[in-house]
Amino acid sequence: MAIAKENTTADYQEAFQLCPKFEKTFSILGKKWNGLIIDVLLENGAQRFKNLVHSVPKCSDRVLVERLKELEQAGIVARITSDDSALIEYRLTTKGEELAPVMAAVHDWSNDWYAAEG
């Protein structure tokens, strides 16, 4: 007669591993302010820094600069400089634009599960 072995937490942890690509994605999207920055760029298109500051008002300028650099390094945001002026804009790359359905799903989920704050 065989004795059934109970699955322990250690067995489960050994068998379960996050996909490295999934983990990397959430390390980017889950970082504070990144989702809001991406959402603003999806909704409004290319933006100057000062416009992003107004669109994400609780984020300090220093942190916004850091996040934009991180998103640029991840290939999600492009920093565009104009040849004829000092104008700098940030826009989503194709990789960033492909997050549109993900952000729409997050909007839908939040609308279903969180009450509007007054």
Protein Blocks (a to p, Z undefined) as FASTA:
>chain_A
ZZdddddfklmmmmpccdfklmmmmmmmmpghklmmmmmmmmnopadfklmmmmmmmbcf
klmmmmmmmmmmnopaccdddfkbcbdcddddfklmmmmmmmmmmmmmmmmmpccdZZ
